[in-house]
Amino acid sequence: CSSCSATMLMKTVLLPSGEAVSALGMGTWCMGETPARRAQEIATLRLGLDLGCTLIDTAEMYGEGLTATLVGEAIQGRRDEAFLVTKGYPHNASRAGTVAACERSLRRLHTDRIDLYLLHWRGSVPLAETMAAFAALQKAGKIRHYGVSNLDLSDMQELWAVPGGRDAQTNQLLYNLTRRGIEWDLLPWMRERRLPVMAYSPIEQARLLQHRGLSGFAQRHGMPAGQAALAWLLARDDVIAIPKTGHPDRLRENLAAADITLSTAQLAELDALFHPPAGPVALEMI
């Protein structure tokens, strides 16, 4: 079947656990908040599963639960096809708060397990306490893996020093052609530890589509600008990109980026348009 071949062809990234996940996932920020778009958003997520784009990323914060409820509806009857990622608020990151937040997410997602549970960003709760809660949830079978999001190098070094911290499977970060600061020190540190990046806003919330330099590059090389931006991220073996779209046509266009292999010359051209960092850059977030 056509969907089977698409699934087999989707590039994968290895998590530290050894599990392979699709290199292109589906972001869901703002989905489920507009009733008129609901049916199309659900159809788009289901199409993604059909085409082998099985990683779906959501968060407790998104629509204060509306987004997770939509995702739960989209995967009904297909739970085993999806690799579900969700993120908890930092103010819920205490031992008891993490467990309660996870239970709420499980109910909204209509599932008995979360594949990858992340701390959304750093708050006031000690990382050791959050990791202990994650480990307890993992032992109870509520989550399969855990990780973090929006943690800078000093935070990651701290994480590595606490019990359970080295079992983190990813750091979800703002990373795209215009946000390359992590390449200076955070990304090399993660590479040394074989910890993949999950790149959110990989097309800079569609702003890259209007970038004159990227548009020119895309025209010269016969590809849409969004595909060029995604192909640049996918040229790395340890980056998972999670573009968000609620439109089936745009989803198909995004997924076609997985079939593009940028040449050394094309990558150099993009480096000239979007310079890598020349020194340390404060961690950027959206």
Backbone as numpy.savetxt, mean C-alpha at the origin, in Angstrom:
# Nx Ny Nz CAx CAy CAz Cx Cy Cz
-8.74 -19.57 -18.16 -9.58 -18.38 -18.16 -8.71 -17.14 -18.16
-9.24 -16.04 -18.68 -8.42 -14.83 -18.83 -7.98 -14.29 -17.47
-8.87 -14.36 -16.46 -8.50 -13.83 -15.15 -7.39 -14.68 -14.51
-7.41 -16.00 -14.82 -6.36 -16.86 -14.27 -5.00 -16.46 -14.81
-4.92 -16.20 -16.13 -3.65 -15.81 -16.72 -3.19 -14.48 -16.17
-4.15 -13.54 -15.94 -3.79 -12.24 -15.38 -3.21 -12.42 -13.98
-3.82 -13.32 -13.20 -3.33 -13.56 -11.86 -1.91 -14.10 -11.89
-1.64 -15.01 -12.81 -0.32 -15.61 -12.89 0.73 -14.60 -13.35
0.32 -13.62 -14.14 1.26 -12.66 -14.70 1.55 -11.49 -13.77
0.68 -11.27 -12.78 0.89 -10.12 -11.89 2.20 -10.27 -11.13
3.04 -9.26 -11.24 4.30 -9.25 -10.51 4.02 -9.31 -9.01
4.86 -9.98 -8.27 4.68 -10.09 -6.82 5.92 -9.56 -6.09
5.71 -9.22 -4.83 6.78 -8.78 -3.94 6.76 -9.72 -2.73
7.94 -10.13 -2.30 8.02 -11.04 -1.15 8.05 -10.25 0.15
7.16 -10.62 1.06 7.21 -10.08 2.41 8.31 -10.83 3.18
8.81 -10.27 4.28 9.83 -10.98 5.06 9.39 -12.37 5.51
8.08 -12.57 5.67 7.56 -13.88 6.07 7.74 -14.93 4.99
8.03 -14.48 3.76 8.13 -15.39 2.63 6.89 -15.42 1.77
5.82 -14.76 2.22 4.58 -14.72 1.45 4.71 -13.71 0.31
4.21 -14.09 -0.86 4.23 -13.20 -2.03 2.89 -12.46 -2.14
2.97 -11.15 -2.33 1.75 -10.35 -2.51 1.86 -9.59 -3.83
0.72 -9.20 -4.41 0.77 -8.52 -5.70 1.47 -7.17 -5.57
2.34 -6.88 -6.52 3.14 -5.64 -6.49 2.27 -4.41 -6.72
1.16 -4.61 -7.39 0.18 -3.54 -7.56 -1.04 -3.91 -6.75
-1.37 -3.06 -5.81 -2.57 -3.28 -5.01 -3.59 -2.20 -5.28
-4.68 -2.21 -4.53 -5.73 -1.22 -4.69 -5.89 -0.42 -3.42
-5.66 0.89 -3.51 -5.94 1.79 -2.41 -7.43 2.09 -2.38
-7.92 2.56 -1.23 -9.38 2.77 -1.11 -9.73 4.08 -0.40
-8.75 4.96 -0.18 -9.00 6.21 0.53 -10.15 6.98 -0.12
-11.13 7.39 0.66 -12.32 8.15 0.22 -13.41 7.28 -0.42
-13.15 6.01 -0.66 -14.20 5.14 -1.20 -15.28 4.92 -0.13
-16.49 4.70 -0.57 -17.58 4.39 0.34 -18.21 5.61 0.98
-17.70 6.80 0.64 -18.22 8.02 1.27 -19.29 8.71 0.43
-19.43 8.31 -0.84 -20.42 8.92 -1.74 -21.36 7.83 -2.24
-22.59 7.78 -1.72 -23.51 6.70 -2.10 -23.68 6.52 -3.60
-23.67 7.60 -4.37 -23.87 7.50 -5.82 -22.75 6.73 -6.51
-21.57 6.68 -5.87 -20.43 5.97 -6.50 -20.26 4.56 -5.98
-21.05 4.18 -5.00 -20.82 2.92 -4.29 -20.79 1.70 -5.20
-21.79 1.56 -6.05 -21.86 0.36 -6.91 -20.65 0.27 -7.82
-20.23 1.41 -8.37 -19.06 1.39 -9.28 -17.79 1.10 -8.50
-17.66 1.61 -7.29 -16.46 1.35 -6.49 -16.36 -0.13 -6.14
-17.48 -0.73 -5.77 -17.49 -2.17 -5.47 -17.14 -2.98 -6.71
-17.72 -2.59 -7.85 -17.44 -3.29 -9.11 -15.96 -3.19 -9.47
-15.36 -2.03 -9.19 -13.94 -1.83 -9.50 -13.06 -2.74 -8.65
-13.36 -2.82 -7.35 -12.59 -3.71 -6.48 -12.73 -5.17 -6.90
-13.92 -5.55 -7.29 -14.13 -6.94 -7.74 -13.40 -7.21 -9.05
-13.38 -6.21 -9.95 -12.63 -6.35 -11.19 -11.15 -6.53 -10.88
-10.65 -5.78 -9.91 -9.25 -5.93 -9.52 -8.94 -7.35 -9.10
-9.82 -7.94 -8.29 -9.62 -9.33 -7.89 -9.61 -10.25 -9.12
-10.53 -9.99 -10.06 -10.58 -10.78 -11.30 -9.25 -10.75 -12.04
-8.59 -9.58 -12.01 -7.39 -9.35 -12.81 -6.10 -9.62 -12.04
-6.23 -10.19 -10.84 -5.04 -10.58 -10.10 -4.45 -9.49 -9.22
-5.17 -8.38 -9.10 -4.74 -7.29 -8.21 -5.39 -7.56 -6.86
-4.80 -8.44 -6.08 -5.50 -9.03 -4.94 -5.26 -8.30 -3.62
-4.26 -7.41 -3.57 -3.99 -6.68 -2.34 -4.91 -5.46 -2.27
-5.69 -5.36 -1.20 -6.59 -4.22 -0.99 -6.19 -3.54 0.30
-5.92 -2.24 0.21 -5.48 -1.46 1.38 -6.58 -0.52 1.84
-6.88 -0.55 3.13 -7.85 0.38 3.69 -7.35 0.83 5.06
-8.18 1.51 5.84 -7.76 2.00 7.16 -8.98 2.33 7.99
-8.78 2.21 9.29 -9.82 2.60 10.25 -10.24 4.06 10.02
-9.27 4.89 9.65 -9.51 6.32 9.46 -10.40 6.62 8.26
-10.32 5.81 7.21 -11.00 6.12 5.94 -12.51 6.11 6.14
-13.11 7.28 6.00 -14.56 7.40 6.15 -15.03 6.97 7.52
-14.11 6.93 8.51 -14.45 6.47 9.87 -15.20 5.13 9.82
-14.73 4.24 8.96 -15.32 2.90 8.89 -16.15 2.66 7.64
-16.58 3.73 6.97 -17.41 3.56 5.76 -16.64 2.81 4.66
-15.35 3.14 4.53 -14.55 2.51 3.48 -14.39 1.02 3.74
-14.07 0.66 4.97 -13.90 -0.76 5.31 -15.19 -1.54 5.09
-16.32 -0.91 5.38 -17.60 -1.57 5.16 -17.81 -1.85 3.67
-17.43 -0.89 2.83 -17.53 -1.09 1.38 -16.61 -2.22 0.92
-15.37 -2.22 1.43 -14.43 -3.29 1.07 -15.00 -4.64 1.48
-15.57 -4.71 2.68 -16.17 -5.96 3.14 -17.26 -6.45 2.21
-18.05 -5.50 1.69 -19.10 -5.87 0.74 -18.50 -6.36 -0.58
-17.44 -5.70 -1.03 -16.82 -6.05 -2.31 -16.21 -7.45 -2.30
-15.71 -7.89 -1.14 -15.03 -9.19 -1.10 -15.94 -10.31 -0.61
-17.21 -10.03 -0.38 -18.13 -11.09 0.06 -18.11 -12.25 -0.93
-17.93 -13.45 -0.41 -17.86 -14.64 -1.25 -16.52 -14.84 -1.92
-15.59 -13.87 -1.72 -14.28 -13.94 -2.39 -13.15 -13.65 -1.41
-13.43 -13.81 -0.13 -12.45 -13.43 0.88 -11.09 -14.08 0.66
-11.08 -15.34 0.27 -9.81 -16.05 0.13 -8.97 -15.55 -1.06
-9.59 -14.79 -1.95 -8.84 -14.23 -3.10 -8.09 -12.96 -2.72
-8.52 -12.31 -1.65 -7.98 -10.99 -1.31 -6.91 -11.07 -0.23
-5.93 -10.18 -0.32 -4.96 -9.96 0.74 -5.32 -8.60 1.34
-5.96 -8.64 2.52 -6.53 -7.43 3.13 -5.53 -6.74 4.04
-5.31 -5.46 3.76 -4.44 -4.63 4.60 -5.31 -3.54 5.22
-5.21 -3.34 6.52 -5.87 -2.19 7.13 -4.95 -1.61 8.21
-5.28 -0.38 8.60 -4.41 0.38 9.49 -5.21 0.94 10.66
-4.60 0.92 11.84 -5.27 1.44 13.04 -4.76 2.82 13.41
-5.65 3.63 13.97 -5.29 4.96 14.46 -4.22 4.88 15.54
-3.29 5.84 15.59 -2.31 5.87 16.69 -2.96 6.02 18.06
-4.09 6.76 18.15 -4.69 6.94 19.47 -5.41 5.67 19.95
-5.49 4.66 19.07 -6.04 3.36 19.47 -4.94 2.31 19.60
-3.68 2.75 19.68 -2.56 1.81 19.58 -2.10 1.22 20.91
-2.85 1.46 21.99 -2.52 0.83 23.27 -2.82 -0.67 23.20
-2.44 -1.41 24.22 -2.67 -2.86 24.22 -4.16 -3.17 24.06
-5.00 -2.57 24.89 -6.44 -2.83 24.81 -7.06 -2.14 23.59
-6.58 -0.94 23.30 -7.14 -0.17 22.19 -6.90 -0.82 20.85
-5.74 -1.43 20.68 -5.42 -2.12 19.42 -6.36 -3.30 19.20
-6.58 -4.07 20.25 -7.45 -5.24 20.15 -8.88 -4.81 19.82
-9.37 -3.76 20.49 -10.72 -3.27 20.24 -10.86 -2.73 18.82
-9.84 -1.98 18.36 -9.87 -1.41 17.01 -9.87 -2.53 15.97
-9.07 -3.56 16.21 -9.01 -4.69 15.29 -10.36 -5.39 15.21
-11.00 -5.58 16.34 -12.32 -6.23 16.35 -13.33 -5.42 15.54
-13.27 -4.08 15.67 -14.17 -3.23 14.89 -13.89 -3.37 13.40
-12.61 -3.42 13.04 -12.25 -3.57 11.62 -12.72 -4.91 11.07
-12.57 -5.97 11.86 -13.03 -7.29 11.43 -14.54 -7.28 11.15
-15.29 -6.61 12.01 -16.75 -6.54 11.81 -17.09 -5.77 10.54
-16.42 -4.64 10.35 -16.71 -3.82 9.16 -16.33 -4.56 7.87
-15.23 -5.28 7.93 -14.75 -6.00 6.75 -15.46 -7.34 6.54
-16.31 -7.71 7.49 -17.06 -8.98 7.42 -16.12 -10.16 7.22
-15.08 -10.20 8.04 -14.11 -11.28 7.92 -13.64 -11.71 9.31
-13.01 -12.87 9.37 -12.50 -13.37 10.65 -11.01 -13.10 10.81
-10.38 -12.47 9.77 -8.94 -12.24 9.84 -8.54 -11.08 8.93
-7.50 -10.40 9.34 -6.86 -9.35 8.54 -5.50 -9.89 8.13
-5.16 -9.76 6.86 -3.89 -10.33 6.39 -2.68 -9.52 6.85
-2.82 -8.20 6.88 -1.71 -7.34 7.29 -2.28 -6.13 8.02
-1.94 -6.00 9.30 -2.49 -4.94 10.15 -1.36 -3.96 10.48
-1.58 -2.68 10.17 -0.53 -1.67 10.32 -0.89 -0.60 11.34
0.13 -0.08 12.02 -0.02 1.15 12.80 0.04 2.30 11.79
-1.02 3.13 11.73 -1.16 4.11 10.64 -0.07 5.19 10.67
0.25 5.68 11.84 1.39 6.58 12.00 1.77 6.58 13.47
2.89 7.22 13.77 3.42 7.20 15.13 2.61 8.12 16.04
2.22 7.61 17.19 1.51 8.42 18.16 2.26 8.43 19.48
1.54 8.61 20.58 2.19 8.69 21.89 2.35 7.34 22.58
1.66 6.31 22.06 1.76 4.97 22.68 3.12 4.36 22.32
3.85 3.82 23.29 5.14 3.21 23.00 5.01 2.10 21.95
5.97 2.05 21.03 5.93 1.04 19.98 5.91 -0.37 20.57
6.60 -0.58 21.68 6.65 -1.90 22.30 5.26 -2.37 22.71
4.42 -1.45 23.17 3.06 -1.81 23.59 2.21 -2.20 22.37
2.34 -1.44 21.29 1.58 -1.76 20.07 2.03 -3.10 19.49
3.35 -3.35 19.49 3.86 -4.62 18.96 3.36 -5.79 19.80
3.28 -5.60 21.12 2.78 -6.67 21.99 1.32 -6.97 21.66
0.54 -5.91 21.38 -0.86 -6.11 21.00 -0.96 -6.82 19.65
-0.12 -6.41 18.70 -0.11 -7.07 17.38 0.23 -8.55 17.52
1.24 -8.84 18.34 1.65 -10.24 18.53 0.51 -11.06 19.15
-0.22 -10.46 20.09 -1.35 -11.17 20.71 -2.46 -11.42 19.69
-2.73 -10.44 18.84 -3.76 -10.60 17.79 -3.33 -11.67 16.79
-2.03 -11.70 16.50 -1.52 -12.71 15.57 -1.67 -14.10 16.17
-1.33 -14.23 17.43 -1.44 -15.52 18.11 -2.89 -16.00 18.16
-3.82 -15.05 18.29 -5.25 -15.38 18.35 -5.85 -15.64 16.97
-5.04 -15.44 15.90 -5.53 -15.69 14.55 -6.37 -14.55 13.96
-6.39 -13.42 14.65 -7.18 -12.27 14.15 -6.45 -11.55 13.03
-5.11 -11.53 13.11 -4.30 -10.96 12.04 -3.23 -11.98 11.65
-2.84 -11.97 10.38 -1.82 -12.91 9.92 -0.42 -12.30 10.00
-0.33 -11.03 9.63 0.95 -10.31 9.67 0.69 -8.91 10.20
1.78 -8.22 10.60 1.62 -6.83 11.01 2.79 -6.00 10.53
2.60 -4.68 10.60 3.64 -3.76 10.16 3.31 -2.34 10.59
3.94 -1.37 9.91 3.80 0.02 10.29 3.60 0.89 9.05
3.30 2.16 9.29 3.10 3.12 8.21 3.61 4.48 8.68
4.20 5.22 7.76 4.66 6.59 8.04 5.68 6.67 9.18
6.54 5.66 9.30 7.61 5.70 10.30 8.92 6.06 9.61
9.60 7.08 10.14 10.88 7.53 9.59 12.00 6.63 10.12
13.23 6.92 9.69 14.35 6.06 10.03 14.54 5.90 11.54
14.48 7.01 12.29 14.69 6.90 13.73 13.60 6.05 14.39
12.36 6.17 13.89 11.26 5.35 14.40 11.51 3.87 14.08
11.98 3.60 12.86 12.23 2.21 12.46 13.36 1.60 13.28
14.38 2.40 13.56 15.48 1.89 14.39 14.98 1.57 15.79
14.08 2.41 16.29 13.48 2.15 17.60 12.62 0.89 17.54
11.85 0.76 16.46 10.99 -0.41 16.29 11.83 -1.69 16.30
12.98 -1.64 15.64 13.84 -2.83 15.52 14.39 -3.27 16.86
14.36 -2.34 17.83 14.94 -2.64 19.15 13.92 -3.17 20.15
12.62 -3.15 19.79 11.60 -3.61 20.74 11.16 -5.04 20.39
10.71 -5.82 21.39 10.26 -7.18 21.12 9.15 -7.20 20.05
9.33 -8.07 19.05 8.33 -8.20 18.00 8.48 -7.20 16.87
9.30 -6.18 17.06 9.45 -5.14 16.05 10.02 -5.65 14.74
10.91 -6.61 14.83 11.55 -7.14 13.61 10.64 -8.08 12.82
9.45 -8.34 13.38 8.47 -9.14 12.63 7.58 -8.28 11.74
7.82 -6.96 11.74 7.06 -6.07 10.85 7.31 -6.49 9.40
6.25 -6.45 8.59 6.33 -6.94 7.21 6.45 -5.83 6.17
6.16 -4.59 6.57 6.28 -3.47 5.63 6.26 -2.17 6.41
6.66 -1.10 5.74 6.46 0.26 6.20 5.75 0.96 5.05
4.49 1.34 5.25 3.73 1.99 4.18 4.06 3.48 4.20
4.55 3.99 3.07 5.09 5.34 3.01 4.60 6.10 1.78
4.62 7.42 1.89 4.36 8.28 0.73 5.59 8.22 -0.16
5.43 7.64 -1.36 6.59 7.46 -2.25 6.11 7.51 -3.68
6.64 8.46 -4.42 6.35 8.56 -5.86 7.44 9.44 -6.49
7.31 9.72 -7.77 8.35 10.48 -8.47 8.64 11.83 -7.83
7.64 12.46 -7.26 7.85 13.78 -6.65 8.15 13.71 -5.16
8.15 12.52 -4.59 8.38 12.34 -3.14 9.43 11.25 -2.94
10.67 11.60 -3.21 11.75 10.61 -3.22 12.66 10.70 -2.00
12.26 11.46 -0.99 13.12 11.68 0.17 13.58 10.41 0.87
12.72 9.38 0.86 13.08 8.14 1.58 14.29 7.44 0.97
14.65 7.82 -0.28 15.77 7.16 -0.94 17.12 7.50 -0.30
17.15 8.59 0.49 18.43 9.01 1.08 18.91 8.04 2.15
18.04 7.73 3.14 18.51 6.87 4.22 17.49 5.80 4.66
16.20 6.13 4.64 15.19 5.17 5.11 15.09 3.96 4.18
15.01 4.20 2.88 14.87 3.09 1.93 16.10 2.17 1.94
17.32 2.71 1.94 18.49 1.82 2.03 18.48 0.97 3.31
18.08 1.59 4.43 18.01 0.86 5.70 17.01 -0.29 5.59
15.85 -0.03 4.98 14.84 -1.06 4.82 15.31 -2.15 3.87
16.01 -1.75 2.81 16.54 -2.73 1.85 17.50 -3.71 2.51
18.35 -3.19 3.38 19.31 -4.04 4.07 18.59 -5.12 4.89
17.39 -4.80 5.34 16.62 -5.73 6.18 15.51 -6.43 5.39
15.55 -6.28 4.07 14.58 -6.94 3.16 13.14 -6.62 3.55
12.93 -5.36 3.92 11.61 -4.90 4.31 11.02 -4.07 3.18
9.98 -4.56 2.51 9.45 -3.82 1.37 8.71 -2.55 1.77
8.68 -1.61 0.84 7.91 -0.38 0.98 6.54 -0.61 0.34
5.49 -0.15 1.01 4.18 -0.08 0.38 3.96 1.39 0.05
3.98 1.75 -1.21 3.96 3.14 -1.64 2.53 3.64 -1.82
2.13 4.56 -0.92 0.79 5.14 -1.09 0.86 6.45 -1.87
-0.27 6.84 -2.45 -0.34 8.00 -3.35 0.76 7.94 -4.41
0.86 6.80 -5.13 1.96 6.62 -6.10 1.84 7.54 -7.32
0.64 8.11 -7.53 0.47 9.07 -8.63 0.20 10.46 -8.03
0.56 10.62 -6.74 0.41 11.90 -6.04 -1.03 12.41 -6.14
-1.98 11.50 -5.84 -3.41 11.82 -5.87 -3.80 12.46 -7.20
-3.29 11.88 -8.28 -3.56 12.26 -9.68 -2.83 13.53 -10.11
-2.14 14.21 -9.20 -1.44 15.44 -9.60 -0.32 15.17 -10.60
0.28 13.98 -10.52 1.35 13.64 -11.48 0.83 13.58 -12.91
-0.47 13.32 -13.07 -1.04 13.23 -14.42 -0.97 14.58 -15.13
-0.89 15.65 -14.36 -0.83 17.01 -14.93 0.60 17.54 -15.01
1.57 16.75 -14.59 2.96 17.20 -14.59 3.49 17.27 -16.02
3.94 18.46 -16.43 4.34 18.65 -17.83 5.50 17.75 -18.23
6.47 17.64 -17.34 7.63 16.80 -17.65 7.25 15.34 -17.82
6.41 14.84 -16.92 5.99 13.44 -17.01 5.09 13.23 -18.22
4.23 14.19 -18.52 3.36 14.08 -19.70 4.19 13.99 -20.97
5.26 14.79 -21.03 6.14 14.74 -22.20 6.85 13.40 -22.30
7.34 12.91 -21.17 7.99 11.59 -21.14 7.02 10.52 -21.62
5.79 10.55 -21.10 4.79 9.54 -21.45 4.46 9.58 -22.94
4.34 10.79 -23.48 4.04 10.91 -24.92 5.19 10.37 -25.76
6.41 10.69 -25.37 7.57 10.22 -26.14 7.66 8.70 -26.15
7.23 8.08 -25.05 7.40 6.63 -24.94 6.10 5.85 -25.10
5.04 6.54 -25.51 3.80 5.85 -25.86 3.09 5.15 -24.72
2.98 5.86 -23.59 2.25 5.29 -22.45 1.56 6.42 -21.70
0.44 6.15 -21.04 -0.18 7.20 -20.22 0.74 7.61 -19.07
0.62 8.85 -18.62 1.49 9.37 -17.56 1.37 8.55 -16.28
0.14 8.15 -15.94 -0.06 7.36 -14.72 0.67 6.03 -14.78
0.67 5.41 -15.96 1.39 4.14 -16.11 2.89 4.34 -15.94
3.40 5.46 -16.47 4.83 5.74 -16.34 5.21 5.88 -14.87
4.37 6.60 -14.10 4.65 6.80 -12.67 4.63 5.48 -11.92
3.67 4.62 -12.25 3.59 3.32 -11.58 4.72 2.39 -12.02
5.04 2.41 -13.31 6.11 1.55 -13.82 7.45 1.91 -13.18
7.64 3.21 -12.88 8.87 3.64 -12.21 8.98 2.99 -10.82
7.88 2.95 -10.09 7.89 2.30 -8.78 8.08 0.79 -8.92
7.40 0.20 -9.91 7.45 -1.25 -10.07 8.78 -1.74 -10.62
9.63 -0.80 -11.05 10.97 -1.19 -11.50 11.81 -1.69 -10.33
11.36 -1.41 -9.12 12.04 -1.89 -7.91 11.37 -3.18 -7.44
12.17 -4.13 -7.03 11.63 -5.45 -6.65 11.00 -5.46 -5.26
11.21 -4.39 -4.50 10.73 -4.39 -3.11 9.76 -3.25 -2.85
9.01 -2.85 -3.87 8.01 -1.78 -3.72 6.65 -2.31 -4.16
5.66 -2.11 -3.29 4.26 -2.44 -3.58 3.55 -1.10 -3.76
2.97 -0.87 -4.90 2.27 0.39 -5.17 0.77 0.19 -4.99
0.12 1.15 -4.32 -1.32 0.98 -4.07 -2.12 2.20 -4.57
-2.19 2.37 -5.89 -3.00 3.47 -6.42 -4.47 3.26 -6.10
-5.17 4.35 -5.91 -6.61 4.26 -5.62 -7.41 4.74 -6.83
-8.38 3.96 -7.25 -9.35 4.41 -8.24 -10.66 3.69 -8.03
-11.74 4.38 -8.29 -13.07 3.76 -8.23 -13.65 3.58 -9.61
-12.78 3.69 -10.65 -13.24 3.59 -12.04 -12.62 2.37 -12.72
-13.43 1.47 -13.25 -12.89 0.26 -13.88 -11.88 0.54 -14.99
-12.13 1.55 -15.83 -11.21 1.83 -16.93 -9.85 2.28 -16.41
-9.87 3.13 -15.38 -8.60 3.59 -14.81 -7.88 2.43 -14.12
-8.64 1.54 -13.49 -8.01 0.37 -12.87 -7.28 -0.46 -13.92
-7.94 -0.71 -15.05 -7.29 -1.49 -16.12 -6.02 -0.80 -16.60
-6.09 0.53 -16.70 -4.91 1.30 -17.13 -3.79 1.17 -16.09
-4.15 1.29 -14.82 -3.14 1.13 -13.75 -2.47 -0.23 -13.82
-3.30 -1.28 -13.97 -2.76 -2.64 -13.96 -1.85 -2.91 -15.16
-2.11 -2.21 -16.26 -1.27 -2.40 -17.45 0.16 -1.91 -17.20
0.34 -1.07 -16.17 1.69 -0.60 -15.83 2.59 -1.76 -15.42
1.98 -2.84 -14.92 2.77 -4.00 -14.50 3.43 -4.69 -15.68
2.94 -4.42 -16.87 3.52 -5.04 -18.07 4.62 -4.19 -18.70
4.87 -3.01 -18.13 5.87 -2.10 -18.69 7.20 -2.29 -17.96
8.25 -2.51 -18.71 9.59 -2.54 -18.13 10.35 -1.35 -18.67
10.60 -0.39 -17.80 11.33 0.81 -18.23 12.80 0.48 -18.45
13.36 1.02 -19.52 14.77 0.78 -19.83 15.66 1.62 -18.92
16.94 1.29 -18.91 17.90 2.08 -18.13 17.88 3.53 -18.58
17.76 3.75 -19.88 17.73 5.12 -20.42 16.46 5.85 -19.97
15.33 5.15 -19.96 14.08 5.77 -19.52 14.13 6.12 -18.03
14.71 5.24 -17.24 14.84 5.50 -15.80 15.76 6.71 -15.57
16.82 6.83 -16.37 17.73 7.98 -16.26 17.01 9.26 -16.65
16.15 9.16 -17.66 15.36 10.33 -18.10 14.43 10.79 -16.98
13.83 9.84 -16.28 12.94 10.19 -15.16 13.75 10.77 -13.99
14.97 10.27 -13.77 15.84 10.83 -12.73 16.18 12.29 -13.03
16.34 12.60 -14.32 16.64 13.98 -14.71 15.43 14.89 -14.52
14.24 14.33 -14.68 13.00 15.11 -14.50 12.64 15.24 -13.02
12.88 14.19 -12.27 12.52 14.13 -10.85 13.76 13.71 -10.07
14.48 14.68 -9.55 15.79 14.40 -8.97 15.70 13.58 -7.69
16.57 12.58 -7.55 16.67 11.89 -6.26 17.21 12.85 -5.21
17.01 12.56 -3.93 17.44 13.51 -2.88 18.95 13.67 -2.84
19.39 14.91 -2.58 20.83 15.20 -2.49 21.29 15.24 -1.03
20.34 14.98 -0.11 20.65 14.99 1.32 19.43 14.54 2.08
19.52 14.51 3.42 18.39 14.05 4.22 17.15 14.93 4.00
15.99 14.28 3.95 14.70 14.97 3.78 13.77 14.49 4.88
13.08 15.41 5.53 12.10 15.02 6.56 11.02 14.16 5.93
10.57 13.15 6.66 9.57 12.23 6.13 8.29 12.99 5.75
7.85 12.77 4.53 6.64 13.42 4.05 5.43 12.51 4.23
4.29 13.11 4.51 3.04 12.38 4.67 1.92 13.16 4.01
0.89 12.44 3.58 -0.35 13.07 3.13 -1.43 12.56 4.05
